[in-house]
Amino acid sequence: MNSERLLRWALLVGGLLTAMIGIGHIFMPTIGYDSAIPQALDPAVREHFYYLGTYAICTFLLSMSFLSIYFSRLEYPRASLVVGAVLAVLWIARAILELIYPVEIQIFFLKTPHSVLLPVIVFLAFIYSISALKAWIVPGANLTKRSSGRTV
């Protein structure tokens, strides 16, 4: 698979997977956690960290998924490379945070979400990283030209 095609594939697959994670966050405050978790929080803390935080993460994930999918369809591989590289850094950082602060409370039906989340996060970091690196390093990746032949 050539580097541009790999990058497009990674942006599409990564975007779709990120969208699924984002959609899951829509339901987390209502059915994703045990009801005792929000009830144990002070109302102001609950609204800020539980609802606002979760819905903000949902918004960020859905926005990133849209950008990833959108750039997978563009004919500007240089711009797609930048998006892929930024998302690689983002998911690498998220993997590091998951290692430092593993999710150890039940989410939906997952009693130990860390054992599922970490491989998914590492997969996203991997596909974005490998595709961006290959597109950047491999000669002839055509990262400096638009499809019309003009340079970016």
PyRosetta script that sets phi, psi and omega in degrees:
from pyrosetta import init, pose_from_sequence

init()
pose = pose_from_sequence("MNSERLLRWALLVGGLLTAMIGIGHIFMPTIGYDSAIPQALDPAVREHFYYLGTYAICTFLLSMSFLSIYFSRLEYPRASLVVGAVLAVLWIARAILELIYPVEIQIFFLKTPHSVLLPVIVFLAFIYSISALKAWIVPGANLTKRSSGRTV")
pose.set_psi(1, 128.3)
pose.set_omega(1, -179.4)
pose.set_phi(2, -71.0)
pose.set_psi(2, 164.5)
pose.set_omega(2, -171.6)
pose.set_phi(3, -66.0)
pose.set_psi(3, -36.7)
pose.set_omega(3, 179.7)
pose.set_phi(4, -67.4)
pose.set_psi(4, -41.2)
pose.set_omega(4, 179.4)
pose.set_phi(5, -66.9)
pose.set_psi(5, -39.7)
pose.set_omega(5, 177.1)
pose.set_phi(6, -62.5)
pose.set_psi(6, -42.9)
pose.set_omega(6, 179.0)
pose.set_phi(7, -62.5)
pose.set_psi(7, -43.7)
pose.set_omega(7, 178.6)
pose.set_phi(8, -62.5)
pose.set_psi(8, -42.6)
pose.set_omega(8, 179.1)
pose.set_phi(9, -61.8)
pose.set_psi(9, -46.6)
pose.set_omega(9, -179.3)
pose.set_phi(10, -62.5)
pose.set_psi(10, -41.8)
pose.set_omega(10, 179.1)
pose.set_phi(11, -64.8)
pose.set_psi(11, -39.3)
pose.set_omega(11, 179.6)
pose.set_phi(12, -69.9)
pose.set_psi(12, -51.8)
pose.set_omega(12, -178.5)
pose.set_phi(13, -64.5)
pose.set_psi(13, -44.9)
pose.set_omega(13, 178.2)
pose.set_phi(14, -61.6)
pose.set_psi(14, -40.5)
pose.set_omega(14, 178.8)
pose.set_phi(15, -65.1)
pose.set_psi(15, -42.2)
pose.set_omega(15, 179.0)
pose.set_phi(16, -65.5)
pose.set_psi(16, -42.9)
pose.set_omega(16, 179.1)
pose.set_phi(17, -65.7)
pose.set_psi(17, -41.5)
pose.set_omega(17, 178.0)
pose.set_phi(18, -64.0)
pose.set_psi(18, -38.1)
pose.set_omega(18, 177.3)
pose.set_phi(19, -62.3)
pose.set_psi(19, -41.0)
pose.set_omega(19, 178.9)
pose.set_phi(20, -63.0)
pose.set_psi(20, -41.2)
pose.set_omega(20, 178.3)
pose.set_phi(21, -65.4)
pose.set_psi(21, -42.4)
pose.set_omega(21, 179.3)
pose.set_phi(22, -62.7)
pose.set_psi(22, -43.6)
pose.set_omega(22, 178.5)
pose.set_phi(23, -62.7)
pose.set_psi(23, -38.2)
pose.set_omega(23, 176.5)
pose.set_phi(24, -59.8)
pose.set_psi(24, -35.0)
pose.set_omega(24, 179.6)
pose.set_phi(25, -67.3)
pose.set_psi(25, -22.8)
pose.set_omega(25, 176.9)
pose.set_phi(26, -60.4)
pose.set_psi(26, -37.5)
pose.set_omega(26, -174.0)
pose.set_phi(27, -94.9)
pose.set_psi(27, -6.2)
pose.set_omega(27, -175.1)
pose.set_phi(28, -59.7)
pose.set_psi(28, -47.1)
pose.set_omega(28, -178.2)
pose.set_phi(29, -63.9)
pose.set_psi(29, -30.1)
pose.set_omega(29, -176.2)
pose.set_phi(30, -92.1)
pose.set_psi(30, -42.5)
pose.set_omega(30, -177.4)
pose.set_phi(31, -128.5)
pose.set_psi(31, -2.8)
pose.set_omega(31, -175.4)
pose.set_phi(32, -80.1)
pose.set_psi(32, -29.1)
pose.set_omega(32, -177.0)
pose.set_phi(33, -117.7)
pose.set_psi(33, 159.4)
pose.set_omega(33, 172.0)
pose.set_phi(34, -60.9)
pose.set_psi(34, 137.5)
pose.set_omega(34, -176.7)
pose.set_phi(35, -64.1)
pose.set_psi(35, -18.2)
pose.set_omega(35, 178.2)
pose.set_phi(36, -69.0)
pose.set_psi(36, -25.3)
pose.set_omega(36, -177.3)
pose.set_phi(37, -64.4)
pose.set_psi(37, -55.1)
pose.set_omega(37, -179.6)
pose.set_phi(38, -68.2)
pose.set_psi(38, -31.3)
pose.set_omega(38, -179.2)
pose.set_phi(39, -67.1)
pose.set_psi(39, -25.1)
pose.set_omega(39, -179.3)
pose.set_phi(40, -78.4)
pose.set_psi(40, -9.4)
pose.set_omega(40, -177.3)
pose.set_phi(41, -95.7)
pose.set_psi(41, 147.7)
pose.set_omega(41, 170.6)
pose.set_phi(42, -58.0)
pose.set_psi(42, 141.1)
pose.set_omega(42, -176.3)
pose.set_phi(43, -52.7)
pose.set_psi(43, -42.5)
pose.set_omega(43, -179.8)
pose.set_phi(44, -67.5)
pose.set_psi(44, -39.6)
pose.set_omega(44, 178.2)
pose.set_phi(45, -67.4)
pose.set_psi(45, -42.2)
pose.set_omega(45, 179.0)
pose.set_phi(46, -59.5)
pose.set_psi(46, -47.3)
pose.set_omega(46, -179.6)
pose.set_phi(47, -64.2)
pose.set_psi(47, -39.2)
pose.set_omega(47, -177.7)
pose.set_phi(48, -75.3)
pose.set_psi(48, -58.2)
pose.set_omega(48, -172.5)
pose.set_phi(49, -83.4)
pose.set_psi(49, -35.0)
pose.set_omega(49, -175.5)
pose.set_phi(50, -82.9)
pose.set_psi(50, -55.7)
pose.set_omega(50, -177.6)
pose.set_phi(51, -83.2)
pose.set_psi(51, -57.6)
pose.set_omega(51, -177.5)
pose.set_phi(52, -59.3)
pose.set_psi(52, -46.7)
pose.set_omega(52, -179.3)
pose.set_phi(53, -60.3)
pose.set_psi(53, -45.7)
pose.set_omega(53, -178.8)
pose.set_phi(54, -66.7)
pose.set_psi(54, -43.8)
pose.set_omega(54, -179.7)
pose.set_phi(55, -71.1)
pose.set_psi(55, -30.9)
pose.set_omega(55, 175.3)
pose.set_phi(56, -66.2)
pose.set_psi(56, -44.8)
pose.set_omega(56, 177.1)
pose.set_phi(57, -59.8)
pose.set_psi(57, -42.2)
pose.set_omega(57, 177.7)
pose.set_phi(58, -58.0)
pose.set_psi(58, -47.0)
pose.set_omega(58, 179.9)
pose.set_phi(59, -61.8)
pose.set_psi(59, -43.7)
pose.set_omega(59, 179.7)
pose.set_phi(60, -64.3)
pose.set_psi(60, -44.8)
pose.set_omega(60, -179.9)
pose.set_phi(61, -62.5)
pose.set_psi(61, -44.9)
pose.set_omega(61, 179.5)
pose.set_phi(62, -66.5)
pose.set_psi(62, -36.6)
pose.set_omega(62, 176.7)
pose.set_phi(63, -65.1)
pose.set_psi(63, -44.8)
pose.set_omega(63, 178.8)
pose.set_phi(64, -64.3)
pose.set_psi(64, -38.7)
pose.set_omega(64, -179.9)
pose.set_phi(65, -65.6)
pose.set_psi(65, -41.2)
pose.set_omega(65, 178.1)
pose.set_phi(66, -60.8)
pose.set_psi(66, -47.7)
pose.set_omega(66, 179.9)
pose.set_phi(67, -61.4)
pose.set_psi(67, -42.5)
pose.set_omega(67, -179.6)
pose.set_phi(68, -62.2)
pose.set_psi(68, -47.7)
pose.set_omega(68, 179.6)
pose.set_phi(69, -65.7)
pose.set_psi(69, -43.1)
pose.set_omega(69, -179.8)
pose.set_phi(70, -59.4)
pose.set_psi(70, -47.6)
pose.set_omega(70, -178.4)
pose.set_phi(71, -72.1)
pose.set_psi(71, -18.3)
pose.set_omega(71, 175.5)
pose.set_phi(72, -70.3)
pose.set_psi(72, -20.8)
pose.set_omega(72, -176.4)
pose.set_phi(73, -98.6)
pose.set_psi(73, -10.9)
pose.set_omega(73, -176.3)
pose.set_phi(74, -77.5)
pose.set_psi(74, 158.5)
pose.set_omega(74, 177.5)
pose.set_phi(75, -97.0)
pose.set_psi(75, 22.2)
pose.set_omega(75, -179.0)
pose.set_phi(76, -117.3)
pose.set_psi(76, 85.0)
pose.set_omega(76, -174.1)
pose.set_phi(77, -61.5)
pose.set_psi(77, -28.2)
pose.set_omega(77, 179.8)
pose.set_phi(78, -66.1)
pose.set_psi(78, -44.7)
pose.set_omega(78, 177.4)
pose.set_phi(79, -64.3)
pose.set_psi(79, -40.0)
pose.set_omega(79, 178.2)
pose.set_phi(80, -63.8)
pose.set_psi(80, -36.3)
pose.set_omega(80, 177.4)
pose.set_phi(81, -62.0)
pose.set_psi(81, -43.4)
pose.set_omega(81, 179.7)
pose.set_phi(82, -62.2)
pose.set_psi(82, -46.0)
pose.set_omega(82, 179.4)
pose.set_phi(83, -62.2)
pose.set_psi(83, -45.5)
pose.set_omega(83, 178.7)
pose.set_phi(84, -60.7)
pose.set_psi(84, -41.4)
pose.set_omega(84, -179.9)
pose.set_phi(85, -66.8)
pose.set_psi(85, -42.6)
pose.set_omega(85, 178.7)
pose.set_phi(86, -63.8)
pose.set_psi(86, -42.4)
pose.set_omega(86, 178.5)
pose.set_phi(87, -68.0)
pose.set_psi(87, -31.2)
pose.set_omega(87, 174.6)
pose.set_phi(88, -62.1)
pose.set_psi(88, -47.3)
pose.set_omega(88, 179.3)
pose.set_phi(89, -62.0)
pose.set_psi(89, -42.8)
pose.set_omega(89, 179.8)
pose.set_phi(90, -59.5)
pose.set_psi(90, -48.6)
pose.set_omega(90, -177.1)
pose.set_phi(91, -73.5)
pose.set_psi(91, -29.1)
pose.set_omega(91, 172.9)
pose.set_phi(92, -64.0)
pose.set_psi(92, -45.0)
pose.set_omega(92, 178.1)
pose.set_phi(93, -61.6)
pose.set_psi(93, -40.7)
pose.set_omega(93, 179.3)
pose.set_phi(94, -65.0)
pose.set_psi(94, -36.9)
pose.set_omega(94, 177.1)
pose.set_phi(95, -64.4)
pose.set_psi(95, -42.2)
pose.set_omega(95, 178.1)
pose.set_phi(96, -62.1)
pose.set_psi(96, -43.8)
pose.set_omega(96, 178.3)
pose.set_phi(97, -63.4)
pose.set_psi(97, -36.4)
pose.set_omega(97, 178.1)
pose.set_phi(98, -66.0)
pose.set_psi(98, -34.1)
pose.set_omega(98, 177.0)
pose.set_phi(99, -70.8)
pose.set_psi(99, -37.4)
pose.set_omega(99, 180.0)
pose.set_phi(100, -75.7)
pose.set_psi(100, -43.4)
pose.set_omega(100, -177.3)
pose.set_phi(101, -123.9)
pose.set_psi(101, 72.8)
pose.set_omega(101, -177.4)
pose.set_phi(102, -64.1)
pose.set_psi(102, 141.4)
pose.set_omega(102, 177.5)
pose.set_phi(103, -74.8)
pose.set_psi(103, 114.6)
pose.set_omega(103, -175.7)
pose.set_phi(104, -122.8)
pose.set_psi(104, 18.2)
pose.set_omega(104, 173.7)
pose.set_phi(105, -112.0)
pose.set_psi(105, 149.0)
pose.set_omega(105, -177.5)
pose.set_phi(106, -63.0)
pose.set_psi(106, 132.4)
pose.set_omega(106, 174.6)
pose.set_phi(107, -124.4)
pose.set_psi(107, 123.9)
pose.set_omega(107, -174.6)
pose.set_phi(108, 51.7)
pose.set_psi(108, -120.4)
pose.set_omega(108, -177.3)
pose.set_phi(109, -96.6)
pose.set_psi(109, 0.9)
pose.set_omega(109, -177.0)
pose.set_phi(110, -89.0)
pose.set_psi(110, 111.8)
pose.set_omega(110, 178.6)
pose.set_phi(111, -71.9)
pose.set_psi(111, -34.4)
pose.set_omega(111, 177.4)
pose.set_phi(112, -126.0)
pose.set_psi(112, 80.4)
pose.set_omega(112, -174.8)
pose.set_phi(113, -61.7)
pose.set_psi(113, -28.6)
pose.set_omega(113, -179.0)
pose.set_phi(114, -55.8)
pose.set_psi(114, -39.6)
pose.set_omega(114, -177.6)
pose.set_phi(115, -68.2)
pose.set_psi(115, -19.3)
pose.set_omega(115, 176.4)
pose.set_phi(116, -99.1)
pose.set_psi(116, -42.8)
pose.set_omega(116, -176.9)
pose.set_phi(117, -62.7)
pose.set_psi(117, -46.8)
pose.set_omega(117, -176.0)
pose.set_phi(118, -58.5)
pose.set_psi(118, -48.1)
pose.set_omega(118, 177.4)
pose.set_phi(119, -61.1)
pose.set_psi(119, -37.1)
pose.set_omega(119, 178.9)
pose.set_phi(120, -66.6)
pose.set_psi(120, -44.7)
pose.set_omega(120, 179.7)
pose.set_phi(121, -63.9)
pose.set_psi(121, -44.0)
pose.set_omega(121, 178.8)
pose.set_phi(122, -64.3)
pose.set_psi(122, -39.1)
pose.set_omega(122, 177.0)
pose.set_phi(123, -60.0)
pose.set_psi(123, -46.7)
pose.set_omega(123, 178.3)
pose.set_phi(124, -61.2)
pose.set_psi(124, -45.5)
pose.set_omega(124, 178.5)
pose.set_phi(125, -60.9)
pose.set_psi(125, -40.1)
pose.set_omega(125, -178.7)
pose.set_phi(126, -66.1)
pose.set_psi(126, -50.1)
pose.set_omega(126, -175.7)
pose.set_phi(127, -67.6)
pose.set_psi(127, -39.1)
pose.set_omega(127, 177.0)
pose.set_phi(128, -66.5)
pose.set_psi(128, -42.6)
pose.set_omega(128, -177.7)
pose.set_phi(129, -65.7)
pose.set_psi(129, -51.0)
pose.set_omega(129, -177.0)
pose.set_phi(130, -62.7)
pose.set_psi(130, -44.1)
pose.set_omega(130, -178.4)
pose.set_phi(131, -67.8)
pose.set_psi(131, -40.0)
pose.set_omega(131, 178.9)
pose.set_phi(132, -67.6)
pose.set_psi(132, -42.5)
pose.set_omega(132, 178.6)
pose.set_phi(133, -63.5)
pose.set_psi(133, -44.4)
pose.set_omega(133, -179.7)
pose.set_phi(134, -63.9)
pose.set_psi(134, -42.6)
pose.set_omega(134, -179.9)
pose.set_phi(135, -65.5)
pose.set_psi(135, -31.5)
pose.set_omega(135, -178.3)
pose.set_phi(136, -80.7)
pose.set_psi(136, -39.3)
pose.set_omega(136, -172.4)
pose.set_phi(137, -88.0)
pose.set_psi(137, -40.6)
pose.set_omega(137, -172.0)
pose.set_phi(138, -66.8)
pose.set_psi(138, 126.2)
pose.set_omega(138, 177.4)
pose.set_phi(139, -62.8)
pose.set_psi(139, 146.9)
pose.set_omega(139, 178.1)
pose.set_phi(140, 78.0)
pose.set_psi(140, 17.7)
pose.set_omega(140, -179.4)
pose.set_phi(141, -74.6)
pose.set_psi(141, -6.6)
pose.set_omega(141, 175.9)
pose.set_phi(142, 56.8)
pose.set_psi(142, 48.4)
pose.set_omega(142, -176.8)
pose.set_phi(143, -92.1)
pose.set_psi(143, -1.7)
pose.set_omega(143, -176.6)
pose.set_phi(144, -108.2)
pose.set_psi(144, -0.3)
pose.set_omega(144, -176.7)
pose.set_phi(145, -123.9)
pose.set_psi(145, 147.7)
pose.set_omega(145, 172.1)
pose.set_phi(146, -81.7)
pose.set_psi(146, 169.9)
pose.set_omega(146, 179.9)
pose.set_phi(147, -65.0)
pose.set_psi(147, -23.5)
pose.set_omega(147, 179.3)
pose.set_phi(148, -78.7)
pose.set_psi(148, -8.0)
pose.set_omega(148, 178.5)
pose.set_phi(149, 98.1)
pose.set_psi(149, -9.1)
pose.set_omega(149, 178.0)
pose.set_phi(150, -80.6)
pose.set_psi(150, 147.7)
pose.set_omega(150, 177.9)
pose.set_phi(151, -77.8)
pose.set_psi(151, 150.0)
pose.set_omega(151, -179.7)
pose.set_phi(152, -79.5)
pose.dump_pdb("model.pdb")
